[in-house]
Amino acid sequence: PISIIMSDINGLKKVNDKYAHSSGDQYIKQECEQIKKSVRSEDIVARVGGDEFAILLPNTDLDQALIIENRIQKLIADLDKRSDYPVSISTGSAVKKEKGIDLKEIFTKADYIMYKMKRKS
């Protein structure tokens, strides 16, 4: 199996508006460092756009992906407690279990789950 975790910063626009885009950029870098600490050496962290990241987890089932996703959530929450910025993170994960499934479909599913979480925050 291969899993994908999608993440998106909540509240980054407020940071950019209040503290300037350079502060928002700095927060994105800090978030990325926390995500990198959360994953294994074989995992791939990629910035998809602005404040969105995709994390590819080879040979990872849903249970393992959720453990990593929770680790990301905790490290970002700890970062937010130490920061002046009013932000949080939304995440979503999905797993490709069969060869016939297109990885783009899994990406779309993880993105959808992440946006469901984002709407709740």
Secondary structure, 3 states (H helix, E strand, C coil): CEEEEEEEEECHHHHHHHHCHHHHHHHHHHHHHHHHHHCCCCCEEEEEECCEEEEEEECCCHHHHHHHHHHHHHHHHHHHHHCCCCCEEEEEEEEECCCCCCHHHHHHHHHHHHHHHHHHC
